[in-house]
Amino acid sequence: MADLLIELFSEEIPARMQKKASDDLKRMITDGLKAAGLKFDGADAYVTPRRLALNVTNLPVSTPDVREERRGPRADAPEKAIEGFLRGAGVARDACEERETPKGTFLFAVIEKKGKQTAEVVADLLADTIKNFPWPKSQRWGSGMLKWVRPLHSILCILDGETIDLEVEGIKSGNTTSGHRFMAPDELTVTDFADYKAKLLEHKVMLDAGERAELIEAKAKELAAAKGLEWVEDRGLLAEVAGLIEWPVPLMGGFDPSFMEVPEEVLILTMKKDQKYFVTRDPNTGKLAPYFITVANIEPSDGGDAVAAGNERVLSARLSDAKFFWDQDLKGKLDHNLDALKEIVFHKDLGSVHDRVERMKKLARYLANFIPGCDADAAERAAELAKADLVSNMVYEFPEVQGAMGRYYALKQGESDAVADAIKDHYSPLGPNDECPTAPVSVAVALAEKLDTLVSFFAIDQKPTGSKDPFALRRAALGVIRLITENELRLSNKSIIEIAYNTYSKFDNNDESPTAWGHGEVLETDDVGRTKVRHAPLTEFIQLNDVQIGLLSFFADRLKVQQREKGIRHDLIDAVFANGDDDLVRVLNRVNALTAFLDTDDGVNLLAGYKRAANILKIEEKKDDRAYDGAIEVDRLESAEEKTLADALRVNGDAAKTALEGEDFEGAMAALAKLRAPIDAFFDAVIVNADDKDIRKNRLNILNAIRGAVNAVADFEKIEG
């Protein structure tokens, strides 16, 4: 058995590509080994900024011999058929056996292939992997045709201590690599993985990205604690920084405390985005501290003073820019930015951002009526200012802080906390793990923003298709679902879709559907300079009813995806939605009650009884070309089982209906559970298709009553099982 070591050494690999690249190398090599019939104990991939490495353990030294039998045509088949078989199998006629089978005498070719040396397999496999490596972006250099993320310098390939010979675009394989670019750039000769890893460490290269991250974290915490501070954990940044260096040396620097006037979101972004610095926080106040931690890729001879000072100068310049933007923005008010929103196109068929804000204002005011404790005036005001920070200096420079900056500017100009918080929160939730707003005004504005997005794009038929969702409508729908369900808002989705749809002005009042607007056409100007403007239509909207149908189905699909992660069956959601209920809180309450009910024996057996009744009814209605939906005729009930079931349907059906009206879904299920025994007894004792046509009709009406009573809770036809 032998171990395989591969290293592909190049110029710096972007940190964002490293994890996938190491996974791809492992996948491509191991899949190729398996396809060749080579088994192994394990495979571990490693990545640094300058190298991809793979260690595969306990490989056999050759692939196994293969013996394959192929059955050909009959021995007395036409000569051309036999020749074709022999040519395909790669054997001569005298190498074939004639064997008797129950269907006659057939030719059998026995093909034996000797195994290949593993070194030969690996050479071909690695060359093919290098030539076809799936980099998101790659380049060619010099006169060669090889594409790699950055220029590839060397290929290390060792099997059982011996170098495997291969060549790709003039780059020959060997048993050497190089150490740290600056501190130990010497060429190293290695024999196996243990030797490789040890020598890299001696030459200032930590091969394992996880070990580099652990070292950075431990040292950063130590540096922060030395000043009585806390290192602010950032796993994404930690992984990125670990991918930028081969020999991490964390250092602490500081900046002028006067910059602390700038909002902390901007301070963090300035340090993180461009400089890759970790921030620190004062544990006593919870506020950011004027200190940062950077990670050098060398061991400075002076202990890091010069490196820290250089980083401090760079950061000071960037923070000076941020403070300038902050000061400039504070000279005006958010209200002063509103007209500038008219110049920003939201979508060519949906008007400007200013138009969007006007729609959000109407929606937020309307939604406030359904949100306990929500001030409608505050909701409208927050919606009016929600997008105003988009044209601020700070957001122009740092788009990531939109919303957050709006909150700061709103507070500075005297807006209430509720309005300011709503401006910050109106983009939330951004995903399944993002915090969902709960403050009433924030909920109203966030809901208005997402509803406007969804209704607008559905109205111009820009729905997601397959994996394409350029306007993030799936995320917006999930946001609507979370805002409604987590805040238990009692809303009709159909109604709020209609309100959002009607926030668009109509080009022609006689049209049933509005049109998206384009540039304004001045119709007339009065004596004081006021103008009347008609908006020229660009795209006619889809009819309201079609938008509602499409969006309600879209919400149902998103709800199923969301609830699947919580273990809720998609068919139960379909069953409840099929009844036309569009109150998401009520829908989930029904689904939860239905889930609990179907986990009981009564639920399972009632579902079986329902399906039996529904199937018989469906067959007979199709055969007779009529519906059996009449009332049960009591005087035609013959057996005790019929009478008992009819009474149970009347009593428990009414009880279930009453419970449903009071949204007591557990009570409704409990009432339905009492139908289980009478239904079982009915099917055991009664023949539905009786000879007497009136008796048969009445019994089919009983089956319809079963179907109706059960379907009042949910469409059991859609429930699997």
C-alpha positions in Angstrom: 0.0 0.0 0.0 1.2 3.5 -0.8 0.4 7.2 0.1 -0.1 9.8 -2.5 0.9 13.5 -2.0 -0.1 16.2 -4.5 0.7 19.9 -4.4 -0.2 22.5 -7.0 1.9 25.6 -6.3 1.0 29.0 -7.8 0.7 32.7 -7.3 -1.8 33.8 -4.6 -5.3 32.1 -4.8 -8.1 34.6 -3.8 -9.3 33.7 -0.4 -12.9 33.4 -1.5 -12.0 30.6 -3.9 -9.8 28.6 -1.7 -12.3 26.3 0.1 -14.1 25.3 -3.1 -10.8 24.8 -4.9 -9.5 22.4 -2.2 -12.8 20.5 -2.3 -12.7 20.3 -6.1 -9.2 18.9 -6.1 -10.2 16.3 -3.5 -13.4 15.4 -5.4 -11.8 15.2 -8.9 -8.8 13.1 -7.7 -10.7 10.7 -5.5 -13.6 10.2 -8.0 -10.9 9.4 -10.6 -9.2 6.9 -8.3 -12.5 5.2 -7.5 -13.5 5.0 -11.2 -10.1 3.3 -11.8 -10.9 0.7 -9.1 -8.4 2.1 -6.6 -9.6 2.0 -3.0 -8.0 4.1 -0.3 -8.4 4.7 3.4 -8.7 8.5 3.4 -8.1 11.8 1.6 -7.4 15.2 3.2 -7.2 18.4 1.2 -5.3 21.6 2.3 -5.1 25.1 1.0 -2.9 28.1 1.6 -2.8 31.3 -0.5 -0.1 29.7 -2.7 -0.8 26.0 -2.8 -3.5 23.3 -3.1 -2.5 20.1 -1.5 -4.0 16.6 -1.2 -2.9 13.6 0.8 -4.5 10.2 0.0 -3.6 7.3 2.2 -3.2 3.5 1.7 -3.6 3.2 -2.1 -2.8 -0.1 -3.8 0.2 0.0 -6.1 -1.9 -1.1 -9.1 -5.5 -1.4 -10.2 -7.0 -4.9 -10.0 -7.1 -7.3 -12.9 -10.4 -7.3 -14.6 -12.2 -10.3 -16.1 -15.3 -9.6 -18.1 -17.7 -11.9 -19.9 -19.8 -10.6 -22.8 -22.6 -12.6 -24.4 -22.7 -12.2 -28.2 -25.0 -13.4 -30.9 -26.1 -17.0 -31.5 -23.3 -19.3 -32.8 -25.1 -19.7 -36.1 -25.8 -16.0 -36.5 -24.9 -14.2 -39.8 -21.2 -13.6 -40.2 -21.6 -9.8 -40.2 -23.3 -9.9 -36.8 -20.5 -12.1 -35.4 -17.8 -9.8 -36.9 -19.5 -6.8 -35.3 -19.5 -8.4 -31.9 -15.9 -9.5 -32.1 -14.8 -6.0 -33.2 -16.7 -4.4 -30.3 -15.3 -6.9 -27.8 -11.8 -6.6 -29.2 -11.3 -10.4 -29.4 -10.7 -13.0 -32.1 -13.2 -15.7 -33.0 -11.1 -18.5 -31.5 -11.0 -16.6 -28.2 -14.8 -17.0 -27.8 -16.6 -19.9 -26.2 -19.8 -21.5 -27.4 -22.2 -22.1 -24.6 -25.6 -23.8 -24.4 -28.4 -21.7 -22.9 -32.2 -22.3 -22.7 -32.5 -20.0 -25.7 -29.9 -21.7 -27.8 -26.1 -21.7 -28.4 -24.5 -18.3 -28.0 -21.0 -16.9 -28.3 -19.3 -15.7 -25.1 -16.2 -13.5 -25.2 -14.0 -13.6 -22.1 -12.0 -10.3 -21.8 -9.2 -10.2 -19.4 -7.5 -6.8 -18.7 -4.3 -6.7 -16.6 -4.3 -3.9 -13.9 -2.4 -0.7 -14.5 0.2 0.7 -12.2 -1.3 3.3 -9.8 1.5 5.7 -10.7 0.3 5.6 -14.4 -3.3 6.2 -13.3 -2.4 9.1 -11.1 -0.3 10.8 -13.8 -3.1 10.8 -16.3 -5.7 11.7 -13.7 -3.7 14.7 -12.3 -2.9 16.0 -15.7 -6.5 15.9 -16.7 -7.5 17.5 -13.4 -5.1 20.4 -13.9 -6.3 21.0 -17.4 -10.0 20.9 -16.5 -10.0 22.5 -13.1 -13.3 24.4 -12.5 -12.0 27.8 -11.3 -14.7 30.5 -11.3 -12.2 32.8 -13.0 -8.9 31.8 -14.6 -6.2 33.2 -16.7 -3.5 32.3 -19.2 0.1 33.7 -19.0 3.0 33.8 -21.3 2.6 31.8 -24.5 1.0 28.8 -22.9 -2.6 27.7 -23.2 -3.1 26.4 -19.6 -5.7 28.3 -17.6 -5.3 28.6 -13.8 -6.5 31.1 -11.3 -3.0 32.6 -11.1 0.2 31.5 -12.8 1.0 27.9 -11.8 4.7 27.4 -10.9 5.1 23.8 -9.9 3.5 20.4 -9.6 4.5 18.1 -6.7 3.4 14.5 -7.0 4.8 11.7 -4.9 3.5 8.1 -4.5 5.1 5.9 -1.9 8.2 8.2 -1.8 8.7 8.2 -5.5 8.0 11.1 -7.9 5.3 10.4 -10.5 6.4 11.8 -13.8 4.0 14.0 -15.7 4.0 17.3 -17.6 1.3 19.9 -18.2 2.0 22.8 -20.6 5.7 22.6 -20.0 5.4 22.3 -16.2 7.1 19.1 -15.1 6.2 17.3 -11.9 8.8 16.8 -9.1 9.3 16.3 -5.4 10.0 19.9 -4.5 8.1 22.9 -3.2 8.9 26.3 -1.7 8.5 27.8 1.7 7.2 31.2 2.8 7.5 33.8 0.0 9.4 36.3 2.2 10.8 34.6 5.2 11.9 31.2 3.8 11.6 31.1 0.0 14.1 28.2 -0.4 13.2 25.2 -2.4 12.4 22.1 -0.3 12.7 18.4 -1.3 10.1 16.2 0.4 9.4 12.5 0.5 5.9 12.1 2.0 3.1 14.1 3.6 4.6 14.1 7.1 7.9 15.3 5.8 6.1 17.8 3.6 4.1 19.3 6.4 7.0 19.4 8.8 9.4 21.1 6.4 6.7 23.7 5.4 6.3 24.5 9.1 10.1 24.9 9.5 9.9 27.3 6.5 7.1 29.5 8.0 4.1 27.9 6.2 1.1 26.6 8.3 -0.5 24.2 5.9 -3.9 23.8 7.7 -6.3 26.7 7.3 -8.1 25.7 10.4 -4.9 25.8 12.4 -4.2 29.3 11.0 -7.6 30.5 12.0 -7.3 29.1 15.5 -3.9 30.8 16.0 -5.3 34.1 14.8 -8.3 33.9 17.2 -6.2 32.9 20.2 -3.7 35.7 19.7 -6.3 38.3 18.9 -8.1 37.5 22.1 -4.8 37.7 24.0 -4.0 41.1 22.5 -7.4 42.5 23.2 -7.4 41.2 26.8 -4.1 42.8 27.5 -5.8 46.2 27.0 -8.9 45.2 28.9 -10.9 44.8 25.7 -12.8 42.1 23.9 -12.1 40.8 20.4 -15.3 41.0 18.3 -15.8 37.6 16.8 -16.3 37.6 13.0 -16.1 34.1 11.6 -16.4 35.2 8.0 -13.5 37.6 8.3 -11.5 35.1 10.3 -11.8 32.5 7.5 -10.9 35.2 4.9 -7.8 36.4 6.8 -6.7 32.8 7.3 -6.8 32.5 3.5 -4.6 35.5 3.0 -1.6 34.5 4.9 0.6 31.4 5.3 2.3 32.5 8.6 -0.2 34.6 10.7 1.2 37.2 13.1 -1.6 39.2 14.8 -0.8 42.7 15.8 -2.7 45.5 17.6 -3.0 49.1 16.4 -5.1 52.1 17.4 -6.7 55.1 15.9 -7.7 58.6 17.0 -10.7 58.4 19.5 -12.3 61.4 17.8 -13.3 59.1 15.0 -15.6 57.3 17.4 -18.2 60.0 16.6 -18.8 58.1 13.3 -21.5 55.4 13.6 -20.0 52.1 14.6 -21.4 50.3 11.5 -19.2 52.6 9.4 -16.2 52.1 11.6 -16.6 48.3 11.4 -17.1 48.3 7.7 -14.1 50.6 7.1 -11.8 48.3 9.1 -13.3 45.1 7.8 -14.0 45.6 4.2 -10.9 47.1 2.8 -8.3 46.6 5.6 -9.4 43.1 6.9 -9.0 44.4 10.5 -10.7 42.8 13.5 -12.4 45.3 15.8 -12.4 45.4 19.6 -15.1 46.4 22.1 -15.0 47.8 25.6 -16.8 45.1 27.7 -17.8 47.7 30.3 -19.7 50.0 27.9 -20.4 47.6 25.1 -19.1 50.2 22.6 -16.3 49.8 20.1 -12.8 50.7 21.3 -10.3 52.8 19.3 -8.1 49.7 18.7 -8.0 47.2 15.9 -6.2 43.9 15.3 -4.4 43.2 11.9 -2.7 40.0 10.9 0.7 40.3 9.3 2.2 37.6 7.0 5.7 38.0 8.4 7.4 38.1 11.8 8.5 41.8 12.1 12.0 42.3 13.4 10.9 45.1 15.7 8.0 43.2 17.3 5.5 44.7 14.9 5.7 48.4 15.8 6.4 49.6 12.2 3.7 47.4 10.7 1.2 48.6 13.2 2.1 52.2 12.6 1.8 51.8 8.9 -1.7 50.2 9.2 -2.7 53.0 11.6 -1.8 55.6 9.0 -3.8 53.9 6.3 -6.8 53.5 8.6 -6.6 57.1 9.7 -6.9 58.2 6.1 -9.9 56.0 5.5 -11.7 57.1 8.7 -11.0 60.7 7.9 -13.0 60.1 4.7 -15.8 58.5 6.6 -16.0 61.3 9.1 -16.1 63.8 6.3 -19.1 62.0 4.7 -20.8 61.9 8.1 -20.3 65.6 8.8 -21.5 66.5 5.3 -24.6 64.4 5.6 -25.5 66.0 8.9 -25.6 69.4 7.3 -28.9 68.5 5.7 -32.0 66.4 6.5 -33.4 63.2 5.1 -36.3 65.3 3.8 -33.9 67.2 1.6 -33.0 63.9 -0.1 -36.5 62.9 -1.2 -36.5 64.8 -4.5 -33.2 63.2 -5.5 -35.0 59.8 -5.3 -36.9 60.8 -8.4 -33.7 60.5 -10.4 -33.1 56.9 -9.3 -34.9 54.3 -11.4 -36.4 51.4 -9.4 -37.2 49.5 -12.5 -37.8 50.8 -16.0 -41.4 49.6 -15.9 -42.1 50.4 -12.3 -41.0 54.0 -12.0 -38.5 55.7 -9.7 -37.5 55.0 -6.1 -39.6 58.1 -5.2 -42.6 56.5 -6.8 -41.9 53.3 -4.8 -41.7 55.4 -1.6 -45.1 56.9 -2.4 -46.5 53.4 -2.7 -44.8 52.2 0.5 -46.4 55.2 2.4 -49.9 54.1 1.4 -49.2 50.5 2.2 -47.6 51.2 5.6 -50.6 53.3 6.6 -53.0 50.6 5.6 -51.1 47.8 7.3 -50.9 49.8 10.5 -54.6 49.0 11.0 -53.7 45.3 11.5 -50.7 45.7 13.7 -51.4 46.1 17.4 -49.9 49.3 18.8 -48.9 50.7 15.4 -49.2 54.4 14.9 -50.4 54.9 11.3 -48.8 58.4 11.1 -45.5 57.1 12.3 -45.6 54.2 9.8 -46.3 56.5 6.9 -43.5 58.9 8.0 -41.0 56.0 8.4 -41.9 54.7 4.9 -41.4 58.2 3.5 -37.9 58.5 4.9 -36.9 54.8 4.5 -35.0 55.2 1.2 -33.8 58.8 1.8 -30.3 57.7 2.9 -29.7 56.1 -0.5 -28.5 59.4 -1.8 -26.4 60.3 1.2 -22.6 60.6 0.9 -22.1 57.8 3.4 -24.3 55.3 1.7 -22.9 56.2 -1.7 -19.5 55.3 -0.4 -20.6 52.4 1.8 -23.8 50.8 0.3 -23.8 48.1 3.0 -24.9 50.6 5.7 -28.1 51.7 4.0 -30.9 51.7 6.5 -28.5 51.9 9.4 -27.4 55.3 8.3 -31.0 56.4 7.8 -31.7 55.6 11.4 -28.8 57.8 12.6 -29.8 60.7 10.4 -33.4 60.4 11.4 -32.5 60.6 15.1 -30.3 63.6 14.5 -33.2 65.5 12.8 -35.5 64.7 15.7 -37.6 61.8 14.5 -39.0 59.4 17.0 -37.2 56.2 18.0 -40.0 54.2 16.4 -39.6 56.0 13.0 -35.8 55.8 13.2 -35.8 52.1 14.0 -38.3 51.3 11.3 -36.0 53.0 8.7 -33.1 50.7 9.8 -35.3 47.6 10.0 -37.3 47.9 6.8 -34.9 45.7 4.8 -35.3 42.9 7.4 -35.5 40.0 7.6 -32.9 39.4 4.9 -32.9 35.6 5.2 -34.1 32.7 7.3 -31.5 33.4 10.1 -31.8 37.2 10.1 -33.6 38.8 13.1 -37.2 39.6 12.3 -38.6 43.1 13.3 -41.1 43.1 16.1 -41.6 46.8 16.8 -45.0 47.7 15.3 -43.9 50.6 13.1 -40.9 48.6 11.9 -43.2 45.6 11.0 -45.5 47.9 9.0 -42.7 49.5 6.9 -40.8 46.2 6.4 -44.0 44.5 5.3 -44.9 47.4 3.0 -41.5 47.3 1.3 -41.6 43.6 0.6 -45.2 43.6 -0.6 -44.5 46.4 -3.0 -41.6 44.5 -4.4 -43.5 41.2 -4.8 -46.7 42.7 -6.3 -44.8 45.1 -8.6 -42.7 42.4 -10.2 -45.6 39.8 -10.4 -47.7 42.5 -12.0 -45.2 43.0 -14.9 -44.7 39.2 -15.1 -41.1 39.2 -13.8 -41.5 36.1 -11.6 -38.6 33.9 -10.6 -37.9 31.1 -13.1 -36.0 27.9 -12.0 -32.9 29.0 -10.2 -33.1 32.6 -11.5 -34.4 35.2 -9.1 -32.8 38.5 -10.1 -35.1 40.6 -7.9 -34.8 38.4 -4.8 -38.5 37.7 -4.8 -38.1 34.4 -2.9 -36.3 36.2 -0.1 -39.0 38.9 -0.1 -41.8 36.3 0.1 -40.0 34.6 3.0 -39.7 38.0 4.7 -43.5 38.6 4.3 -44.2 35.1 5.8 -41.9 35.7 8.7 -43.2 39.2 9.5 -46.8 38.0 9.5 -46.4 34.7 11.3 -43.8 35.6 13.9 -45.8 38.7 14.8 -49.1 36.8 14.5 -50.7 39.4 12.2 -54.2 38.5 11.2 -54.2 39.5 7.5 -55.8 38.3 4.4 -53.0 38.0 1.9 -55.4 38.3 -1.0 -56.6 41.7 0.4 -53.1 43.1 1.0 -52.0 42.1 -2.5 -55.0 44.0 -3.9 -54.1 47.1 -1.8 -50.5 47.0 -3.0 -51.7 46.5 -6.6 -54.0 49.5 -6.4 -51.2 51.8 -5.1 -50.3 52.2 -8.8 -52.2 55.1 -10.5 -54.1 54.3 -13.6 -53.3 55.7 -17.0 -56.9 55.3 -18.2 -59.6 55.2 -15.5 -61.7 52.9 -17.8 -59.0 50.2 -17.7 -59.4 47.3 -15.3 -55.7 47.1 -14.6 -53.2 49.9 -14.1 -50.1 50.4 -16.2 -46.5 50.9 -15.0 -45.4 54.5 -15.6 -42.6 56.0 -17.5 -41.7 59.6 -18.0 -44.3 62.3 -17.1 -46.0 64.2 -19.9 -47.0 67.7 -18.9 -50.7 68.3 -19.8 -51.1 71.9 -18.7 -49.7 74.5 -16.3 -52.0 76.8 -14.2 -51.4 80.5 -13.3 -49.2 79.7 -10.2 -47.0 77.3 -12.0 -48.6 74.1 -10.9 -48.6 71.3 -13.5 -50.8 68.4 -14.3 -48.8 65.3 -15.4 -50.0 62.2 -17.1 -47.6 59.2 -16.8 -46.9 57.5 -20.1 -47.5 53.8 -19.8 -44.6 51.4 -20.5 -46.0 48.0 -19.6 -49.6 47.0 -19.0 -50.1 45.2 -15.7 -51.3 41.6 -15.5 -54.9 41.5 -14.2 -55.3 41.7 -10.4 -56.9 38.3 -10.1 -53.9 36.6 -11.9 -51.4 38.5 -9.7 -53.3 37.3 -6.6 -53.4 33.7 -7.8 -49.7 33.7 -8.7 -48.6 35.3 -5.5 -50.7 33.2 -3.2 -49.3 30.1 -4.8 -45.8 31.6 -4.5 -46.4 32.2 -0.7 -47.6 28.6 -0.4 -44.4 27.3 -2.0 -42.2 29.5 0.2 -44.1 28.5 3.3 -43.6 24.8 2.4 -39.8 25.3 2.1 -39.7 27.2 5.4 -41.8 24.7 7.3 -40.0 21.7 5.8 -37.0 22.7 7.9 -39.2 22.4 10.9 -40.3 19.0 10.0 -43.8 20.0 8.7 -45.1 17.9 5.8 -45.7 19.9 2.5 -48.9 17.9 1.7 -50.5 19.2 4.9 -49.8 22.8 3.9 -51.3 22.1 0.5 -54.3 20.5 2.1 -55.0 23.6 4.2 -54.3 26.1 1.4 -56.7 24.2 -0.9 -59.5 25.4 1.3 -58.8 29.0 0.2 -57.5 30.2 3.6 -55.0 33.0 3.0 -54.5 34.1 6.7 -51.0 32.7 7.3 -51.3 32.6 11.0 -54.6 30.6 10.8 -53.1 28.4 8.1 -50.2 27.4 10.3 -52.5 26.9 13.3 -54.6 24.5 11.2 -51.5 22.7 9.9 -50.1 22.2 13.4 -53.4 20.9 14.6 -53.7 18.6 11.5 -50.1 17.4 12.0 -50.8 16.4 15.7 -54.1 14.8 14.7 -52.6 12.6 11.9 -50.0 11.4 14.4 -52.7 9.6 16.3 -54.5 6.3 15.5 -57.8 8.1 15.1 -56.2 10.5 12.6 -54.6 7.7 10.5 -57.8 5.6 10.5 -60.0 8.6 9.7 -57.8 9.5 6.8 -58.1 5.9 5.5 -61.9 6.0 5.9 -62.0 9.4 4.1 -60.0 8.1 1.2 -62.1 5.0 0.9 -65.3 7.1 0.9 -63.9 9.7 -1.5 -62.6 7.0 -4.0 -65.9 5.2 -4.1 -67.8 8.5 -4.5 -65.4 9.6 -7.3 -65.8 6.3 -9.2 -69.6 6.3 -8.9 -70.0 10.0 -9.8 -67.9 9.5 -12.9 -69.8 6.4 -13.9 -73.2 8.0 -13.3 -72.1 11.4 -14.7 -73.6 13.2 -11.7 -72.8 14.5 -8.2 -74.1 12.9 -5.1 -74.3 16.0 -2.9 -77.9 15.8 -1.7 -79.0 15.7 1.9 -79.1 12.4 3.8 -82.7 11.0 3.8 -83.3 9.7 7.3 -86.3 7.5 6.3 -84.1 5.6 3.8 -81.5 4.6 6.4 -81.8 0.8 6.9 -79.0 -0.5 9.1 -78.0 0.5 12.6 -74.6 1.4 11.2 -76.1 3.8 8.6 -78.2 5.5 11.3 -75.3 5.8 13.7 -73.0 7.3 11.1 -75.7 9.8 9.9 -76.2 10.9 13.5 -72.5 11.2 14.1 -72.0 13.2 10.9 -74.8 15.6 12.0 -73.6 16.1 15.6 -69.9 16.0 15.1 -70.0 17.8 11.8 -71.8 20.7 13.4 -69.3 20.6 16.4 -66.4 20.7 14.0 -67.9 23.6 12.1 -68.5 25.5 15.3 -65.0 24.9 16.5 -63.6 26.0 13.1 -65.5 29.3 13.3 -63.9 29.9 16.7 -60.5 28.9 15.3 -60.4 26.0 17.8 -58.6 23.6 15.4 -57.8 21.1 18.1 -61.5 21.0 19.0 -62.4 20.5 15.4 -60.0 17.6 15.1 -61.4 16.1 18.3 -64.9 16.3 16.8 -63.8 14.6 13.6 -62.0 11.9 15.6 -65.4 10.7 16.8 -66.3 9.9 13.3 -63.7 7.2 13.0 -65.6 4.3 14.7 -68.9 5.0 12.9 -67.2 5.2 9.5 -65.3 1.9 10.2 -68.5 0.2 11.2 -70.4 1.5 8.2 -67.8 0.1 5.7 -67.7 -3.2 7.6 -71.5 -3.7 7.6 -73.0 -1.8 4.7 -72.8 -2.3 0.9 -72.8 1.1 -0.7 -73.9 0.0 -4.2 -77.2 -1.5 -3.1 -79.6 -3.0 -5.7 -82.2 -0.4 -4.7 -81.2 2.8 -6.6 -82.7 5.1 -3.9 -80.9 3.3 -1.1 -77.7 3.4 -3.2 -78.2 7.1 -3.8 -78.7 7.8 -0.1 -75.6 5.9 0.8 -73.5 7.8 -1.7 -74.9 11.0 -0.1 -73.6 9.7 3.2 -70.1 9.3 1.6 -70.4 12.9 0.4 -71.3 14.0 3.9 -68.1 12.3 5.2 -66.1 14.0 2.5 -67.7 17.4 3.3 -67.3 17.1 7.1 -63.6 16.2 6.9 -62.8 18.7 4.1 -64.1 21.5 6.2 -60.8 21.4 8.1 -58.5 20.7 5.1 -58.7 19.0 1.7 -57.8 15.5 2.8 -57.6 14.5 -0.8 -54.2 16.2 -0.9 -52.8 14.4 2.1 -50.5 11.6 1.3 -50.9 8.2 2.9 
